[in-house]
Amino acid sequence: MSTQGQAGVIKTWARSSEVAPEMVGYTFAVHNGKDFITVRITEEMVGHKLGEFSKTRKFVKHGGKMQKEMEKQSAPAK
């Protein structure tokens, strides 16, 4: 990490690594358990963990069958 504005992305599985001030400006590919999520480090991120910026769960939607029926009724007819 000697030159800032480096063209490459740093791949990491270390989600528990704390963001240091020297990391500002770098781009990390943080593993979320399945894929690598690209995270560009800014000054506001210093002191936080890398894993905080790469979510591990995908929110789909609450509801199920009842929710679909309610959405169908409230949608305007074409």
N, C-alpha and C positions, 0 to 999 in steps of 0.2 A: 504494500500500500504506500508506495513512495511518491507516485504522481497522481494528483487529482485530475478528474475528467478522463480517467482511463476508459478506453473504448469497450473493454470486456465487462462481462457480468460475473460476479463472484458467486458461485454456487455453494450453498451451505445447507447442512442438515441440522445445524446447531441452533435450534429455536430458542434455547435458553441463554444464548449469548446476549450480553448487555451492549447497547449501542454506545460507543465512546465518541467523544468529540472529534477524534481523528477520522471517523468513518463518514462524516458529513460530506455529501457530494458523490458518494459511491453508490452503485446499484448492486443489490444482492438478489439472488434467486433463492428464496427461502422455501424449504420443502414443507408441505402441509400434510404429508402422509400419503398423498397420491401424486400430486404435481408440484412443480416449482412455481411459486408466485413471485413476480418481479416487484421489488420494493426499492424505491429511491430514497436514500437517507437524507433527512432535513434536520435543521437545528432543533426543532420541536421534539424530535424522536430521541434525543440524547437522554440516557438514563432508563429507557424502556428496553424490553426484551424484543429480539427480532420476531419471535413467534406471535407477538401481539398484532403484527401487521400482515399476517398470513393466516387467514381463518381456516380451521380444520373441518368445519361443518357447513353444509349448504342448506339454507332455509328454503323449503319448497313452498308450503302454504298450509294453514290450518283448515280444518273443515272436513274434507272427505265428501261422501255422497250427499249429505244434507246441504253443505255449502254450495255444491255444484247446482243443486235444484234451486236454491235461493238466487244464485246468480243468473240462472236461466230465466226465472220469473221476472227479475228486475231489469233484465236487458230489454231494450226497445225492440219491438217486432219490426221486421223488414218487409 
